[in-house]
Amino acid sequence: KQWYQRRVHGKQWYQRRVHGKQWYQRRVHGHLTTKEGVEFVKQAGPNVGATITAHHLLCNRNDIFKKGINAHFYCLPIIKGLEHQQALRGAVRDGNPKFFAGTDSAPHPVCDKEKCCAHAGIYTGHAVLPLYIEVFQQLFPDGDEWRQRLEDFMSHFGARFYQIPPNNDWVTLEQSEWTVPEEYKFGGQWNKPFYYGEKLPWRIIGHAFDEEQ
């Protein structure tokens, strides 16, 4: 626990530096992981935002240690405890536009993950939208509110923060349960994706690109 606390307290100097910068410089905390980070972004000016990954919303530190140490849950910033996960989920549930999606997908082969000095990174690129849907349906279990909330988090809040037009491309998803494969081919080797062996209720079935962009 002390190591996690040092990681958190080590951010204080950087946070003071951000507050001291000129207001028009935009600062993004990539892949936010702590409740202290959530509070900092909330209290900072409109030039400060943060991205949150699907795996930091779905997991907490306990998941790393189920049935021993699972290197496939090792990423940087490292997944924190339950109180930090709840703070991240609370920020998303509140619909604060200063928080938006950041995928952080890192496809390391199994041989680089399952060794003494495992490489940091979780591969979510195979199902990033279905994974975020899992989060939003947990946060908004009644009705279809989760749909607009998801679209804002994935497509609008980030574009608004960076002051760029929203992307006009479309992705089509279908409510059709599927099981995430145990492994994907990765070059000449194999990669274990996030949620391997688990079921997801939504899948991507198509996309359309805006040719005028």
MDAnalysis code that builds the backbone (N, CA, C; Angstrom):
import MDAnalysis as mda
import numpy as np

u = mda.Universe.empty(639, n_residues=213, atom_resindex=np.repeat(np.arange(213), 3), trajectory=True)
u.add_TopologyAttr("name", ["N", "CA", "C"] * 213)
u.add_TopologyAttr("resid", np.arange(1, 214))
u.add_TopologyAttr("resname", ["LYS", "GLN", "TRP", "TYR", "GLN", "ARG", "ARG", "VAL", "HIS", "GLY", "LYS", "GLN", "TRP", "TYR", "GLN", "ARG", "ARG", "VAL", "HIS", "GLY", "LYS", "GLN", "TRP", "TYR", "GLN", "ARG", "ARG", "VAL", "HIS", "GLY", "HIS", "LEU", "THR", "THR", "LYS", "GLU", "GLY", "VAL", "GLU", "PHE", "VAL", "LYS", "GLN", "ALA", "GLY", "PRO", "ASN", "VAL", "GLY", "ALA", "THR", "ILE", "THR", "ALA", "HIS", "HIS", "LEU", "LEU", "CYS", "ASN", "ARG", "ASN", "ASP", "ILE", "PHE", "LYS", "LYS", "GLY", "ILE", "ASN", "ALA", "HIS", "PHE", "TYR", "CYS", "LEU", "PRO", "ILE", "ILE", "LYS", "GLY", "LEU", "GLU", "HIS", "GLN", "GLN", "ALA", "LEU", "ARG", "GLY", "ALA", "VAL", "ARG", "ASP", "GLY", "ASN", "PRO", "LYS", "PHE", "PHE", "ALA", "GLY", "THR", "ASP", "SER", "ALA", "PRO", "HIS", "PRO", "VAL", "CYS", "ASP", "LYS", "GLU", "LYS", "CYS", "CYS", "ALA", "HIS", "ALA", "GLY", "ILE", "TYR", "THR", "GLY", "HIS", "ALA", "VAL", "LEU", "PRO", "LEU", "TYR", "ILE", "GLU", "VAL", "PHE", "GLN", "GLN", "LEU", "PHE", "PRO", "ASP", "GLY", "ASP", "GLU", "TRP", "ARG", "GLN", "ARG", "LEU", "GLU", "ASP", "PHE", "MET", "SER", "HIS", "PHE", "GLY", "ALA", "ARG", "PHE", "TYR", "GLN", "ILE", "PRO", "PRO", "ASN", "ASN", "ASP", "TRP", "VAL", "THR", "LEU", "GLU", "GLN", "SER", "GLU", "TRP", "THR", "VAL", "PRO", "GLU", "GLU", "TYR", "LYS", "PHE", "GLY", "GLY", "GLN", "TRP", "ASN", "LYS", "PRO", "PHE", "TYR", "TYR", "GLY", "GLU", "LYS", "LEU", "PRO", "TRP", "ARG", "ILE", "ILE", "GLY", "HIS", "ALA", "PHE", "ASP", "GLU", "GLU", "GLN"])
u.atoms.positions = np.array([
    [0.829, -1.202, 0.000],
    [0.000, 0.000, 0.000],
    [0.864, 1.253, 0.000],
    [1.986, 1.204, 0.695],
    [2.849, 2.390, 0.763],
    [3.370, 2.773, -0.614],
    [3.665, 1.745, -1.445],
    [4.174, 2.043, -2.785],
    [3.111, 2.802, -3.583],
    [1.857, 2.363, -3.478],
    [0.762, 3.053, -4.177],
    [0.633, 4.484, -3.661],
    [0.777, 4.667, -2.359],
    [0.651, 6.005, -1.789],
    [1.760, 6.919, -2.295],
    [2.963, 6.386, -2.419],
    [4.065, 7.209, -2.934],
    [3.789, 7.615, -4.372],
    [3.210, 6.694, -5.149],
    [2.865, 7.013, -6.524],
    [1.876, 8.180, -6.568],
    [0.916, 8.162, -5.666],
    [-0.093, 9.225, -5.635],
    [0.524, 10.537, -5.181],
    [1.246, 10.508, -4.077],
    [1.802, 11.738, -3.534],
    [2.863, 12.337, -4.456],
    [3.491, 11.506, -5.265],
    [4.507, 12.009, -6.183],
    [3.953, 12.921, -7.251],
    [2.628, 12.933, -7.425],
    [2.004, 13.788, -8.434],
    [1.820, 15.227, -7.953],
    [1.976, 15.472, -6.669],
    [1.641, 16.784, -6.124],
    [2.488, 17.896, -6.747],
    [3.775, 17.637, -6.920],
    [4.645, 18.665, -7.507],
    [4.186, 19.003, -8.917],
    [3.859, 17.960, -9.695],
    [3.407, 18.191, -11.064],
    [2.097, 18.967, -11.086],
    [1.201, 18.656, -10.149],
    [-0.078, 19.348, -10.112],
    [0.107, 20.838, -9.826],
    [1.042, 21.169, -8.942],
    [1.306, 22.590, -8.667],
    [1.854, 23.270, -9.914],
    [2.676, 22.554, -10.671],
    [3.231, 23.111, -11.896],
    [2.129, 23.393, -12.917],
    [1.162, 22.478, -13.044],
    [0.067, 22.682, -13.994],
    [-0.747, 23.905, -13.619],
    [-1.065, 24.052, -12.329],
    [-1.832, 25.213, -11.894],
    [-1.081, 26.518, -12.168],
    [0.255, 26.454, -12.181],
    [1.031, 27.668, -12.379],
    [1.193, 28.053, -13.834],
    [0.800, 27.168, -14.757],
    [0.949, 27.452, -16.179],
    [-0.107, 28.454, -16.641],
    [0.163, 29.043, -17.812],
    [-0.795, 29.998, -18.360],
    [-2.088, 29.274, -18.715],
    [-3.182, 29.938, -18.541],
    [-4.497, 29.294, -18.612],
    [-4.795, 28.669, -19.963],
    [-4.206, 29.187, -21.055],
    [-4.603, 28.716, -22.375],
    [-3.878, 27.439, -22.792],
    [-2.919, 26.988, -22.053],
    [-2.226, 25.755, -22.403],
    [-3.042, 24.560, -21.935],
    [-3.422, 23.685, -22.865],
    [-4.261, 22.542, -22.510],
    [-3.397, 21.396, -21.989],
    [-3.835, 20.795, -20.881],
    [-3.112, 19.705, -20.234],
    [-4.046, 18.519, -20.056],
    [-3.612, 17.362, -20.510],
    [-4.418, 16.157, -20.376],
    [-3.674, 15.143, -19.515],
    [-4.323, 14.677, -18.462],
    [-3.791, 13.573, -17.665],
    [-4.175, 12.279, -18.380],
    [-3.231, 11.677, -19.077],
    [-3.519, 10.462, -19.826],
    [-3.690, 9.264, -18.912],
    [-4.777, 8.531, -19.106],
    [-5.025, 7.273, -18.403],
    [-5.059, 7.487, -16.894],
    [-6.005, 8.284, -16.467],
    [-6.176, 8.613, -15.053],
    [-6.462, 7.344, -14.248],
    [-5.893, 7.263, -13.012],
    [-6.057, 6.041, -12.225],
    [-6.417, 6.274, -10.761],
    [-6.378, 7.504, -10.252],
    [-6.547, 7.713, -8.814],
    [-7.692, 8.678, -8.501],
    [-8.224, 8.549, -7.297],
    [-9.269, 9.478, -6.855],
    [-8.696, 10.876, -6.700],
    [-7.410, 10.978, -6.292],
    [-6.770, 12.295, -6.186],
    [-6.679, 12.956, -7.556],
    [-6.394, 12.147, -8.583],
    [-6.343, 12.693, -9.933],
    [-7.698, 13.184, -10.392],
    [-8.744, 12.439, -10.055],
    [-10.104, 12.849, -10.412],
    [-10.432, 14.197, -9.779],
    [-10.143, 14.345, -8.498],
    [-10.440, 15.597, -7.806],
    [-9.621, 16.752, -8.364],
    [-8.384, 16.473, -8.707],
    [-7.533, 17.528, -9.268],
    [-8.105, 18.043, -10.588],
    [-8.490, 17.125, -11.474],
    [-9.027, 17.527, -12.770],
    [-10.329, 18.300, -12.593],
    [-11.183, 17.857, -11.680],
    [-12.437, 18.554, -11.428],
    [-12.204, 19.993, -10.984],
    [-11.216, 20.187, -10.103],
    [-10.988, 21.498, -9.505],
    [-10.124, 22.407, -10.374],
    [-9.398, 21.819, -11.322],
    [-8.528, 22.617, -12.185],
    [-9.370, 23.416, -13.188],
    [-8.715, 24.309, -13.891],
    [-9.400, 25.151, -14.854],
    [-9.862, 24.399, -16.081],
    [-10.514, 25.072, -17.015],
    [-11.063, 24.426, -18.209],
    [-9.990, 23.918, -19.168],
    [-8.728, 24.279, -18.916],
    [-7.641, 23.812, -19.772],
    [-7.115, 22.453, -19.355],
    [-7.650, 21.834, -18.297],
    [-7.162, 20.551, -17.795],
    [-8.247, 19.491, -17.970],
    [-7.883, 18.380, -18.619],
    [-8.798, 17.266, -18.807],
    [-8.084, 15.951, -18.517],
    [-8.770, 14.838, -18.756],
    [-8.176, 13.532, -18.476],
    [-8.844, 12.450, -19.314],
    [-8.059, 11.464, -19.702],
    [-8.607, 10.280, -20.360],
    [-8.682, 9.142, -19.344],
    [-9.651, 8.247, -19.553],
    [-9.826, 7.081, -18.682],
    [-9.994, 5.853, -19.569],
    [-9.240, 4.799, -19.273],
    [-9.297, 3.585, -20.082],
    [-10.435, 2.678, -19.635],
    [-10.813, 1.756, -20.510],
    [-11.848, 0.781, -20.160],
    [-11.370, -0.146, -19.051],
    [-10.086, -0.553, -19.099],
    [-9.624, -1.520, -18.092],
    [-9.489, -0.904, -16.709],
    [-9.193, 0.399, -16.615],
    [-9.166, 1.034, -15.300],
    [-10.573, 1.233, -14.746],
    [-11.576, 1.275, -15.617],
    [-12.955, 1.373, -15.161],
    [-13.528, 0.009, -14.767],
    [-13.062, -1.045, -15.413],
    [-13.603, -2.378, -15.178],
    [-12.880, -3.148, -14.075],
    [-11.649, -2.764, -13.775],
    [-10.820, -3.552, -12.860],
    [-10.283, -2.708, -11.708],
    [-9.897, -3.391, -10.649],
    [-9.145, -2.763, -9.570],
    [-7.995, -3.678, -9.177],
    [-7.226, -3.270, -8.196],
    [-6.006, -3.985, -7.828],
    [-6.247, -5.456, -7.505],
    [-7.408, -5.798, -6.950],
    [-7.701, -7.185, -6.593],
    [-7.644, -8.113, -7.805],
    [-7.992, -7.576, -8.987],
    [-7.993, -8.410, -10.184],
    [-6.585, -8.861, -10.575],
    [-5.588, -8.073, -10.210],
    [-4.207, -8.445, -10.534],
    [-3.792, -9.693, -9.770],
    [-4.339, -9.871, -8.552],
    [-3.856, -10.914, -7.657],
    [-4.801, -12.106, -7.526],
    [-5.794, -12.218, -8.382],
    [-6.664, -13.387, -8.345],
    [-5.899, -14.618, -8.818],
    [-5.881, -15.660, -7.991],
    [-5.188, -16.914, -8.333],
    [-3.717, -16.656, -8.641],
    [-3.068, -15.828, -7.810],
    [-1.674, -15.474, -8.048],
    [-1.572, -14.151, -8.788],
    [-0.361, -13.762, -9.172],
    [-0.163, -12.500, -9.890],
    [-0.398, -12.724, -11.379],
    [-1.350, -12.012, -11.931],
    [-1.688, -12.135, -13.346],
    [-0.995, -11.013, -14.120],
    [0.050, -11.361, -14.820],
    [0.843, -10.365, -15.552],
    [0.047, -9.695, -16.661],
    [-1.040, -10.329, -17.094],
    [-1.838, -9.752, -18.179],
    [-2.695, -8.583, -17.701],
    [-2.727, -8.346, -16.399],
    [-3.379, -7.157, -15.840],
    [-2.352, -6.088, -15.458],
    [-1.100, -6.317, -15.811],
    [-0.048, -5.349, -15.480],
    [0.045, -4.308, -16.587],
    [-0.169, -3.047, -16.210],
    [-0.066, -1.939, -17.152],
    [0.451, -0.722, -16.399],
    [0.792, 0.312, -17.123],
    [1.220, 1.579, -16.530],
    [0.385, 2.707, -17.139],
    [-0.217, 3.549, -16.318],
    [-0.226, 3.516, -14.861],
    [-0.880, 2.227, -14.350],
    [-0.342, 1.698, -13.262],
    [-0.812, 0.431, -12.745],
    [-2.251, 0.563, -12.236],
    [-3.015, -0.519, -12.329],
    [-4.391, -0.525, -11.836],
    [-4.380, -0.368, -10.319],
    [-5.201, 0.549, -9.805],
    [-5.203, 0.875, -8.383],
    [-6.332, 0.138, -7.638],
    [-6.497, 0.485, -6.349],
    [-7.478, -0.166, -5.496],
    [-8.915, 0.223, -5.817],
    [-9.832, -0.422, -5.091],
    [-11.265, -0.245, -5.342],
    [-11.710, 1.203, -5.191],
    [-11.208, 1.914, -4.187],
    [-11.645, 3.301, -3.971],
    [-11.289, 4.184, -5.166],
    [-10.181, 3.889, -5.800],
    [-9.774, 4.663, -6.982],
    [-10.634, 4.289, -8.191],
    [-10.913, 3.003, -8.342],
    [-11.805, 2.576, -9.419],
    [-13.173, 3.227, -9.277],
    [-13.690, 3.272, -8.065],
    [-15.004, 3.888, -7.830],
    [-14.987, 5.378, -8.143],
    [-13.872, 6.047, -7.860],
    [-13.770, 7.475, -8.182],
    [-13.779, 7.693, -9.693],
    [-13.072, 6.830, -10.432],
    [-13.070, 6.936, -11.893],
    [-14.474, 6.715, -12.453],
    [-15.136, 5.683, -11.955],
    [-16.488, 5.388, -12.426],
    [-17.459, 6.513, -12.056],
    [-17.249, 7.129, -10.889],
    [-18.088, 8.253, -10.493],
    [-17.919, 9.436, -11.424],
    [-16.682, 9.705, -11.845],
    [-16.433, 10.812, -12.767],
    [-17.135, 10.579, -14.100],
    [-17.119, 9.329, -14.561],
    [-17.795, 8.988, -15.816],
    [-19.309, 9.079, -15.644],
    [-19.828, 8.563, -14.545],
    [-21.271, 8.577, -14.298],
    [-21.816, 9.995, -14.197],
    [-21.007, 10.911, -13.641],
    [-21.448, 12.300, -13.497],
    [-21.551, 13.037, -14.827],
    [-20.933, 12.485, -15.870],
    [-21.009, 13.129, -17.179],
    [-20.184, 14.389, -17.295],
    [-19.139, 14.510, -16.469],
    [-18.266, 15.682, -16.531],
    [-17.478, 15.650, -17.845],
    [-17.610, 16.668, -18.704],
    [-16.963, 16.630, -20.023],
    [-15.444, 16.747, -19.983],
    [-14.874, 16.964, -18.789],
    [-13.413, 17.013, -18.684],
    [-12.796, 15.623, -18.699],
    [-13.639, 14.585, -18.624],
    [-13.172, 13.198, -18.650],
    [-13.690, 12.523, -19.914],
    [-12.778, 11.883, -20.663],
    [-13.179, 11.238, -21.903],
    [-12.313, 10.017, -22.167],
    [-12.619, 9.311, -23.249],
    [-12.023, 7.997, -23.500],
    [-10.545, 8.091, -23.873],
    [-9.786, 7.099, -23.429],
    [-8.393, 6.909, -23.821],
    [-8.095, 5.422, -23.788],
    [-7.826, 4.811, -24.940],
    [-7.829, 3.347, -25.000],
    [-6.573, 2.694, -24.421],
    [-5.387, 3.247, -24.652],
    [-4.145, 2.669, -24.110],
    [-4.038, 1.188, -24.429],
    [-4.158, 0.819, -25.685],
    [-4.116, -0.580, -26.082],
    [-2.686, -0.993, -26.426],
    [-2.153, -1.998, -25.700],
    [-0.748, -2.390, -25.861],
    [-0.648, -3.900, -26.084],
    [-0.487, -4.336, -27.331],
    [-0.496, -5.769, -27.638],
    [0.877, -6.442, -27.498],
    [1.287, -6.733, -26.283],
    [2.545, -7.456, -26.087],
    [2.326, -8.957, -26.258],
    [3.247, -9.661, -26.903],
    [3.098, -11.117, -27.030],
    [3.194, -11.806, -25.667],
    [2.599, -12.986, -25.591],
    [2.550, -13.725, -24.331],
    [3.946, -13.931, -23.746],
    [4.921, -14.183, -24.586],
    [6.274, -14.444, -24.086],
    [6.871, -13.230, -23.383],
    [6.413, -12.022, -23.706],
    [6.906, -10.813, -23.038],
    [6.085, -10.443, -21.809],
    [4.919, -11.069, -21.654],
    [4.086, -10.816, -20.482],
    [4.338, -11.841, -19.376],
    [4.492, -13.088, -19.752],
    [4.624, -14.164, -18.764],
    [6.094, -14.470, -18.505],
    [6.776, -13.497, -17.910],
    [8.172, -13.679, -17.537],
    [8.477, -12.798, -16.335],
    [9.666, -12.932, -15.761],
    [9.997, -12.231, -14.517],
    [9.835, -10.720, -14.648],
    [10.354, -10.156, -15.721],
    [10.228, -8.707, -15.949],
    [9.196, -8.491, -17.057],
    [7.947, -8.663, -16.694],
    [6.861, -8.587, -17.681],
    [6.740, -7.189, -18.256],
    [6.400, -7.115, -19.526],
    [6.161, -5.825, -20.169],
    [4.822, -5.264, -19.705],
    [4.780, -3.954, -19.525],
    [3.554, -3.297, -19.066],
    [2.653, -3.001, -20.256],
    [1.378, -3.342, -20.120],
    [0.429, -3.018, -21.173],
    [-0.691, -4.029, -21.254],
    [-1.884, -3.550, -21.542],
    [-3.064, -4.398, -21.704],
    [-3.630, -4.155, -23.094],
    [-3.929, -5.236, -23.811],
    [-4.456, -5.111, -25.167],
    [-5.984, -5.087, -25.133],
    [-6.558, -3.940, -25.529],
    [-8.017, -3.789, -25.567],
    [-8.546, -3.476, -26.963],
    [-7.646, -3.376, -27.934],
    [-8.049, -2.947, -29.275],
    [-9.035, -3.872, -29.956],
    [-9.098, -5.126, -29.525],
    [-10.002, -6.098, -30.141],
    [-11.464, -5.824, -29.805],
    [-11.710, -5.060, -28.696],
    [-13.091, -4.910, -28.227],
    [-13.286, -3.639, -27.423],
    [-12.607, -2.571, -27.791],
    [-12.631, -1.400, -26.915],
    [-14.038, -0.824, -26.751],
    [-14.819, -0.755, -27.809],
    [-16.182, -0.234, -27.679],
    [-17.087, -1.173, -26.874],
    [-17.097, -2.471, -27.154],
    [-17.870, -3.370, -26.296],
    [-17.448, -3.322, -24.830],
    [-16.181, -3.086, -24.558],
    [-15.721, -2.985, -23.172],
    [-16.263, -1.719, -22.507],
    [-16.217, -0.609, -23.220],
    [-16.804, 0.619, -22.662],
    [-18.318, 0.477, -22.489],
    [-18.973, -0.216, -23.412],
    [-20.406, -0.467, -23.256],
    [-20.670, -1.225, -21.964],
    [-19.834, -2.206, -21.666],
    [-19.961, -2.965, -20.416],
    [-19.967, -2.023, -19.220],
    [-19.071, -1.038, -19.237],
    [-18.991, -0.061, -18.149],
    [-20.269, 0.766, -18.076],
    [-20.679, 1.318, -19.207],
    [-21.811, 2.246, -19.209],
    [-23.128, 1.551, -18.892],
    [-23.278, 0.305, -19.284],
    [-24.492, -0.407, -18.923],
    [-24.521, -0.744, -17.429],
    [-23.350, -0.901, -16.826],
    [-23.290, -1.083, -15.374],
    [-23.626, 0.218, -14.648],
    [-23.149, 1.338, -15.183],
    [-23.381, 2.631, -14.538],
    [-24.803, 3.140, -14.747],
    [-25.408, 2.798, -15.894],
    [-26.759, 3.268, -16.228],
    [-27.617, 2.058, -16.614],
    [-28.035, 1.274, -15.625],
    [-28.721, 0.008, -15.917],
    [-30.165, 0.152, -16.394],
    [-30.764, 1.317, -16.209],
    [-32.176, 1.488, -16.546],
    [-32.347, 2.232, -17.867],
    [-33.075, 1.629, -18.782],
    [-33.391, 2.312, -20.032],
    [-32.192, 2.438, -20.962],
    [-32.264, 3.448, -21.841],
    [-31.245, 3.641, -22.873],
    [-30.347, 4.848, -22.610],
    [-30.365, 5.371, -21.398],
    [-29.541, 6.548, -21.104],
    [-28.066, 6.294, -21.402],
    [-27.630, 5.042, -21.202],
    [-26.219, 4.720, -21.387],
    [-25.748, 5.005, -22.809],
    [-26.649, 4.929, -23.786],
    [-26.249, 5.127, -25.188],
    [-25.731, 6.546, -25.441],
    [-26.490, 7.555, -25.035],
    [-26.052, 8.933, -25.233],
    [-24.843, 9.244, -24.367],
    [-24.829, 8.710, -23.163],
    [-23.685, 8.927, -22.274],
    [-22.409, 8.350, -22.889],
    [-22.516, 7.184, -23.467],
    [-21.365, 6.556, -24.111],
    [-20.886, 7.371, -25.297],
    [-21.820, 7.821, -26.127],
    [-21.443, 8.605, -27.305],
    [-20.743, 9.901, -26.903],
    [-21.238, 10.552, -25.864],
    [-20.588, 11.776, -25.395],
    [-19.163, 11.481, -24.934],
    [-18.999, 10.447, -24.145],
    [-17.693, 10.102, -23.575],
    [-16.703, 9.684, -24.662],
    [-17.179, 8.931, -25.639],
    [-16.298, 8.404, -26.682],
    [-16.039, 9.408, -27.810],
    [-17.049, 10.207, -28.162],
    [-16.974, 10.984, -29.405],
    [-16.991, 12.500, -29.240],
    [-17.630, 13.009, -28.191],
    [-17.852, 14.449, -28.108],
    [-16.963, 15.167, -27.093],
    [-16.810, 14.619, -25.902],
    [-16.091, 15.337, -24.852],
    [-14.638, 15.606, -25.244],
    [-13.959, 14.620, -25.807],
    [-12.566, 14.801, -26.205],
    [-12.420, 15.834, -27.301],
    [-13.284, 15.733, -28.324],
    [-13.233, 16.694, -29.428],
    [-13.501, 18.113, -28.926],
    [-14.459, 18.233, -28.012],
    [-14.786, 19.545, -27.454],
    [-13.590, 20.106, -26.672],
    [-12.915, 19.249, -25.912],
    [-11.773, 19.713, -25.125],
    [-10.646, 20.202, -26.042],
    [-10.377, 19.440, -27.099],
    [-9.295, 19.814, -28.022],
    [-9.730, 20.857, -29.042],
    [-11.009, 21.224, -29.000],
    [-11.567, 22.239, -29.892],
    [-11.413, 21.855, -31.359],
    [-11.794, 20.617, -31.646],
    [-11.795, 20.112, -33.019],
    [-13.188, 19.572, -33.331],
    [-13.571, 19.491, -34.612],
    [-14.905, 18.957, -34.955],
    [-15.008, 17.483, -34.565],
    [-16.180, 17.055, -34.149],
    [-16.375, 15.624, -33.866],
    [-16.161, 14.789, -35.121],
    [-15.685, 13.584, -34.937],
    [-15.492, 12.668, -36.056],
    [-16.845, 12.268, -36.633],
    [-16.967, 12.280, -37.951],
    [-18.237, 11.938, -38.598],
    [-18.330, 10.477, -39.016],
    [-17.289, 9.682, -38.722],
    [-17.348, 8.254, -39.029],
    [-18.351, 7.565, -38.088],
    [-18.859, 6.423, -38.536],
    [-19.847, 5.686, -37.758],
    [-19.385, 4.257, -37.523],
    [-19.738, 3.725, -36.376],
    [-19.498, 2.327, -36.048],
    [-20.837, 1.690, -35.709],
    [-21.105, 0.508, -36.254],
    [-22.351, -0.205, -35.979],
    [-22.084, -1.351, -35.008],
    [-22.842, -1.368, -33.911],
    [-22.711, -2.431, -32.920],
    [-23.994, -3.242, -32.853],
    [-23.854, -4.502, -32.530],
    [-24.995, -5.405, -32.428],
    [-24.987, -6.062, -31.054],
    [-26.173, -6.146, -30.445],
    [-26.288, -6.839, -29.169],
    [-26.331, -8.339, -29.443],
    [-25.160, -8.943, -29.421],
    [-25.003, -10.356, -29.745],
    [-23.825, -10.896, -28.941],
    [-24.118, -11.734, -27.982],
    [-23.074, -12.192, -27.046],
    [-21.990, -13.001, -27.755],
    [-20.759, -12.767, -27.360],
    [-19.621, -13.514, -27.903],
    [-18.567, -13.686, -26.822],
    [-17.715, -14.648, -26.995],
    [-16.653, -14.931, -26.040],
    [-15.326, -14.421, -26.585],
    [-14.630, -13.622, -25.800],
    [-13.332, -13.093, -26.219],
    [-12.343, -14.255, -26.331],
    [-11.659, -14.395, -27.465],
    [-10.703, -15.509, -27.627],
    [-9.603, -15.491, -26.565],
    [-9.080, -16.669, -26.270],
    [-7.979, -16.775, -25.317],
    [-6.729, -16.076, -25.837],
    [-6.530, -16.112, -27.160],
    [-5.328, -15.512, -27.762],
    [-5.660, -15.002, -29.164],
    [-4.885, -13.994, -29.594],
    [-4.907, -13.517, -30.971],
    [-3.508, -13.659, -31.553],
    [-3.445, -13.902, -32.840],
    [-2.154, -13.948, -33.525],
    [-1.542, -12.560, -33.522],
    [-0.280, -12.455, -33.151],
    [0.400, -11.159, -33.047],
    [1.739, -11.269, -33.772],
    [1.743, -10.891, -35.061],
    [2.934, -11.124, -35.856],
    [3.171, -12.627, -35.951],
    [4.362, -13.048, -35.539],
    [4.657, -14.484, -35.517],
    [4.405, -15.103, -34.162],
    [3.791, -14.349, -33.231],
    [3.571, -14.853, -31.884],
    [2.094, -14.668, -31.497],
    [1.807, -14.848, -30.195],
    [0.429, -14.788, -29.729],
    [0.283, -13.774, -28.603],
    [-0.890, -13.143, -28.561],
    [-1.198, -12.129, -27.557],
    [-2.480, -12.518, -26.827],
    [-2.477, -12.336, -25.488],
    [-3.702, -12.566, -24.714],
    [-4.435, -11.235, -24.578],
    [-5.636, -11.118, -25.124],
    [-6.365, -9.849, -25.056],
    [-7.030, -9.675, -23.690],
    [-7.367, -8.450, -23.375],
    [-8.112, -8.154, -22.155],
    [-9.471, -8.842, -22.217],
    [-9.902, -9.407, -21.097],
    [-11.179, -10.123, -20.968],
    [-11.147, -11.461, -21.683],
    [-9.962, -12.013, -21.924],
    [-9.890, -13.286, -22.635],
    [-10.693, -14.360, -21.874],
    [-11.478, -15.111, -22.648],
    [-12.316, -16.155, -22.076],
    [-13.620, -15.666, -21.485],
    [-13.816, -14.329, -21.430],
    [-15.036, -13.754, -20.861],
    [-16.046, -13.439, -21.974],
    [-17.305, -13.345, -21.581],
    [-18.367, -13.034, -22.542],
    [-18.662, -11.535, -22.539],
    [-18.882, -10.983, -23.722],
    [-19.309, -9.593, -23.892],
    [-20.626, -9.585, -24.661],
    [-21.577, -8.745, -24.255],
    [-22.907, -8.774, -24.884],
    [-23.014, -8.010, -26.200],
    [-22.020, -7.182, -26.519],
    [-22.074, -6.383, -27.748],
    [-20.852, -6.657, -28.617],
    [-21.044, -6.532, -29.932],
    [-19.939, -6.708, -30.885],
    [-20.047, -5.669, -31.998],
    [-18.913, -5.334, -32.593],
    [-18.882, -4.425, -33.744],
    [-19.156, -5.235, -35.003],
    [-20.105, -4.763, -35.824],
    [-20.433, -5.494, -37.054],
    [-20.183, -4.675, -38.313],
    [-19.839, -3.395, -38.163],
    [-19.576, -2.593, -39.352],
    [-19.176, -1.174, -39.006],
    [-18.681, -0.457, -40.011],
    [-18.316, 0.944, -39.826],
    [-18.441, 1.671, -41.157],
    [-18.544, 2.988, -41.071],
    [-18.644, 3.824, -42.271],
    [-17.762, 5.046, -42.083],
    [-16.955, 5.371, -43.083],
    [-16.041, 6.504, -43.004],
    [-16.564, 7.684, -43.817],
    [-16.342, 8.865, -43.268],
    [-16.721, 10.095, -43.957],
    [-15.616, 10.457, -44.934],
    [-15.862, 10.326, -46.227],
    [-14.829, 10.553, -47.243],
    [-14.453, 12.019, -47.369],
    [-15.265, 12.928, -46.841],
    [-14.971, 14.350, -46.973],
    [-13.977, 14.843, -45.924],
    [-13.670, 14.015, -44.904],
    [-12.747, 14.460, -43.863],
    [-11.327, 14.494, -44.386],
])
